[in-house]
Amino acid sequence: RAIERLARHDDRAAHVVKLRFYAGLSVDEVAEMLGTSKRTVLRDWEFARVWLYSESGREGDAGAPNL
């Protein structure tokens, strides 16, 4: 569910997560597949990791809004 919420916020970053985590592609392979630079993939990957970590904390907090 968190990746779906990420996709609503940043679709490309969510796609990078799916390709890296689920498909097991390297940063270079993801960049080639998406037609973007390695640097962009790394930036999206880092953003997504922080965003998903933040979201995982919210899911455990009953008082936090469900984004």
Residue, then its C-alpha position, 0 to 999 in steps of 0.5 A: r500500500a505504501i508504494e501505491r501511495l508513493a506512486r500518487h506522490d511521485d510515480r517515477a520514484a515508485h517505478v524505480v522502487k519496483l524495478r530495483f526491489y522487485a525486479g532486482l535491476s541495477v541502477d544502470e539497468v533502471a536508468e536505461m529502462l526508464g530512459t533517464s540518467k543514473r543520477t536521476v535513478l539514484r536521487d529517486w531511489e534515495f527519495a523513495r527510501v526515505w519516503l517509504y521509511s517515513e510512511s512505515g512509521r505512520e502506519g504504526d501510529a494510530g494518531a497519524p493521518n492515513l495518507 
